Amino acid sequence: MNYKNIYDKLCLSRKSLKRDRSQGYFEEHHIVPKWLGGSNKECNLVMLTAREHYLSHYLLFMHYRDRSSSAAFHIMNNSCNMKYRDSRKYEEVRTWQSENLKGVNNPSKRLDVRKKISDKVSGKLNGMYGRVGSLNPAFGMKHSKEFLERKRKLHGKRTVFRNIVYDSIRQASKETGISRFKILKELN
């Protein structure tokens, strides 16, 4: 089965509908995923229903079968707390959350909840309170080159600077000796 072809048709057909959030609950999706170098430009974004969004990530995973596509699909599966998930259940949960957890109904927006969370992790209640220098459990530790390389590929945004492809602007800066600010200025 050609999953990429199905994915392309789904995105193209939904892009032609010119949807916006005033018409109902939609989720913004990158047609060319960010982990493949996709941008936030309007031409690379499409509004999908929650179910279509779920299916699009499934199709991408089935086509690429790599770490990045599996991570994106895994996140979608873990965003709703159920034992068995499918696109219909995902859509039902996300639509309910959208309608019922807005504004003052969103616990993370309420001042009393935010203060309660802050109080539980502030000052002496913070597990890292007073642990500076050699008292810090991570003192003197360094990440392995393999870990840093994997992290850069996973979280970095591919950048082409002076006809060389870098995993991130940070890597480009490090390897060229040019500041990130100057690189960004030259890219724009």
Protein Blocks (a to p, Z undefined) as FASTA:
>chain_A
ZZklmmmmmmmmmmmnopafkloccddddfbafklopafbfklgccddfklmmmmmmmmm
mmnopaklmmmmmmmmmmpccfbdcfklmmmmmmmmmmmmgcjllmklpmklmmmmmmmm
gcjllmkgoiahjllmkgoiacdfklmmmmmmmmmccddeehiacfbfklmmmmnopafk
lmmmmmZZ
